[in-house]
Amino acid sequence: MKNFLQKNRKYFEKGGKFEKMYPLFEMVDTFIYTPDTVTEGRTHIRDGLDIKRTMIVVVLALIPCIIIALINTGYQANLAVQNMHELPLSGWRDTVIQWLGTGYSHGSTISNIVHGCLYFLPVYIVTMAIGGVWELIFSIIRGHEISEGFLVTSILYPLILPPAIPLWQASLALSAGIVLGKEVFGGTGKNIVNPALIARAMLFFSYPASMTGDTIWVAADGYTKATPLGEASVSIVENLSIPGSMWDAFIGFIPGSMGETSTLACLIGAFILIITGIASWRIMISCVIGLTSVSLLFNMVGSDTNVMFSLSPIWHMVLGGFAFGTVFMATDPVSAAATEKGKYIYGFLIGALAVLIRVMNPGYPDGVMLAILFGNIFAPIIDYGVIKSNIKRRAMRYES
């Protein structure tokens, strides 16, 4: 009532009506619209965790993976260089290394980090530039502020790529992933799949020579070295051979995508994401349960022609991109299931599909990427089923 009077002040001021009407309206507000008890002081809880702070926490959780990516990428490259006995190398990277004087010693952490930076940073810089340009374009088109979502994508994307990926191929795939996987659906917060993961999938299927085989995982020209999971998939039947120790695989000193090799780094990131409430522990746990259940089932069934049937759940967890995908990709709050019960189903589906793809298709040993994309697609259906089940259960309870 008082708001109505204030909005029409000019009308009521004619003839002194405002001063006469205001006490009356104030009394009506007090006795009719105001409750007997009111809350005084600060009555609203304001959460400071906005999109920017959420992205910053994710970036902090990724720092251990970035550190291992730099060290291991340089370590594998330096080790390959020394094994080939080809010193000095040629190219701009060799020029930088010679200028800095760090050399190619795989036993030197500084040398490994410098060499790793020369492969990781170009991909990261290009990714930042491409993601920033597309975010700016769509922000101008939609007339809203630039979202910080591309900051996480620009870090996730290089970490799931091999070190020697051609920059132009990475740029094209990322552009397609951002536009078709996120922006066409409304931008940050409305994507139905993880943009970095769909970009990697497009890169995998468009340029398979740059994403598969034995020549892409170690950043040294002419050096052939498969990932441990890839070597295991082509082992002689009944003689499962996994190069390196489980400790090396757990720490991350094995060939593979730059940021996916270290299970330890992923566990540190998982701890940060869980205690801050950014990622769902339900999804992580159910992914592990799904992987363990299906891999144990394959272990019991066995096979005379497919050695991957005998790969234990522990090896499945420390090899490939399972740990990284479970912690940083499957838990994406936008593309993952939103209901509490749905998160368990969603995570179990991803873990089960990852093992199923690895075992049943040895030609594609790491099925985590496809498993998470399938999970993203089925997440709305899972949530719909959970909600309908809750409604049905409540309706039956009310009828009884």
Secondary structure, DSSP 8 states (H G I E B T S, - for coil): -HHHHHHTHHHHHGGGHHHHHHHHHHHHIIIIIS-SS---S---------HHHHHHHHHHHHHHHHHHHHHHHHHHHHHHHHHHT--S--SHHHHHHHHHT-TT-TT-HHHHHHHHHHHHHHHHHHHHHHHHHHHHHHHHHHT----THHHHHHHHHHHTS-TT--HHHHHHHHHHHHHHHTGGGTSTT--SS-HHHHHHHHHHHH-GGGTSSSSSSSSSTT-----HHHHHHTS-TT----SS-HHHHHHT-SSSSTTTS-HHHHHHHHHHHHHTTSS-HHHHHHHHHHHHHHHHHHHHH--SS-GGGG--HHHHHHSTTHHHIIIIITT-TTTS--SHHHHHHHHHHHHHHHHHHHHH-TTS---HHHHHHHHHHHHHHHHHHHHHHHHHHHHHHHH-
